[in-house]
């Protein structure tokens, strides 16, 4: 298979499994670093060679693979939008409480 096909499969099948749960759970920098390392190792295995850190970023950019930080941020934003738009009374109440807490912390 070509690299393009492998990267497409990795993006559609492997990355969702790797990042499962990151949209709803807090993720600290150590976990982010660990996830990015796993992504970099997968790229290393696909390309069969040692690459510099900047090369990984260039390859990801070329093939449209976001960094782990960008993917977690996008997933959290999408989760928050769906959560706030939910018609469930529980979700609406929790959403209002969270907004109130954010406003309180902003002014304190």
C-alpha positions in Angstrom: 0.0 0.0 0.0 1.1 3.6 -0.6 1.8 5.9 2.3 -1.4 7.9 1.5 -3.6 4.8 2.0 -1.8 3.9 5.2 -2.2 7.4 6.6 -5.9 7.5 5.6 -6.4 4.2 7.4 -4.5 5.4 10.4 -6.5 8.6 10.6 -9.9 6.9 10.2 -9.3 3.7 12.3 -6.3 4.1 14.7 -6.4 7.7 15.9 -10.0 7.5 17.1 -9.1 4.5 19.3 -5.9 6.2 20.5 -7.8 9.3 21.5 -10.9 7.6 22.8 -12.3 9.4 25.9 -10.1 12.5 25.6 -13.0 14.6 24.6 -14.8 14.1 28.0 -11.9 13.6 30.4 -9.2 16.0 31.5 -5.9 15.3 29.8 -2.7 16.5 31.4 0.6 17.3 29.5 2.1 13.9 30.4 -0.7 12.1 28.7 -0.6 14.4 25.7 3.1 13.8 25.3 2.5 10.0 25.6 -0.2 10.1 22.9 2.0 12.3 20.6 4.8 9.8 21.1 2.5 6.9 20.1 1.5 8.9 16.9 5.2 9.6 16.1 6.1 6.0 16.6 3.4 4.9 14.2 4.8 7.4 11.6 8.2 6.0 12.3 7.0 2.4 11.6 5.2 3.5 8.4 8.1 5.4 7.0 10.8 2.9 8.2 13.3 5.5 9.3 14.5 7.7 12.0 13.1 11.2 11.6 13.6 14.5 13.3 10.9 16.0 15.4 10.2 18.7 12.8 9.9 16.1 10.1 7.0 14.4 11.9 5.2 17.8 12.0 5.8 18.3 8.3 4.6 14.8 7.4 1.5 15.3 9.5 0.8 18.7 7.9 1.3 17.2 4.4 -1.1 14.3 5.0 -3.6 16.3 7.0 -3.0 14.6 10.3 -3.4 17.0 13.2 -1.1 16.9 16.2 -2.5 15.2 19.3 -3.0 18.6 21.0 -5.0 19.9 18.0 -7.1 16.8 17.8 -7.9 16.8 21.6 -8.9 20.4 21.4 -11.2 19.9 18.4 -12.7 16.8 20.1 -13.4 18.7 23.3 -15.0 21.7 21.4 -17.2 19.3 19.5 -18.2 17.5 22.6 -19.0 20.7 24.4 -21.2 21.9 21.6 -23.1 18.7 21.5 -23.4 18.6 25.3 -24.8 22.2 25.4 -27.2 21.5 22.6 -28.6 18.4 24.2 -32.3 18.4 25.0 -31.8 16.4 28.2 -32.9 18.4 31.3 -29.9 17.0 33.2 -27.5 18.2 30.5 -29.1 21.6 30.3 -28.9 22.1 34.1 -25.2 21.0 34.2 -24.5 23.3 31.2 -26.0 26.3 33.0 -24.1 25.5 36.2 -20.8 25.2 34.2 -21.4 28.6 32.5 -22.2 30.2 35.8 -19.0 28.8 37.3 -16.9 30.1 34.3 -18.4 33.5 34.8 -17.7 33.5 38.5 -14.1 32.5 38.0 -13.7 35.1 35.3 -14.7 37.9 37.7 -12.8 36.6 40.7 
